Amino acid sequence: KAFSNKQTVKQCGCSEVYLDCLQNFLPALSCPVQRGQLRSAVRSFLHRMIICLEEEVLPFIPAASQHMLKDCEPKDLQEFIPLISQITAKFK
């Protein structure tokens, strides 16, 4: 939560680090161990990255959605809806 927007992330030169993290976190979503905790952590990270990286996060959304919605339970879907709402509101 150290960054409030894309400008501060770019000024610090951290964009590539966060994009690399996203690229590495997404395959972890297919791990059956601690699946709920992994999904929750990646979902929280995506919420923050939508604010900090803006459109740079968009290429990761389809893969993240696919992983998070695969074999999901109603609770998983309920927790995923705010992320979709944030994406919709941000990128109309």
Secondary structure, 3 states (H helix, E strand, C coil): CCCCCHHHHHHHCCHHHHHHHHHHHHHHCCCCCCHHHHHHHHHHHHHHHHHHHHHHHHHHHHHHHHHHHCCCCHHHHHHHHHHHHHHHHHHC
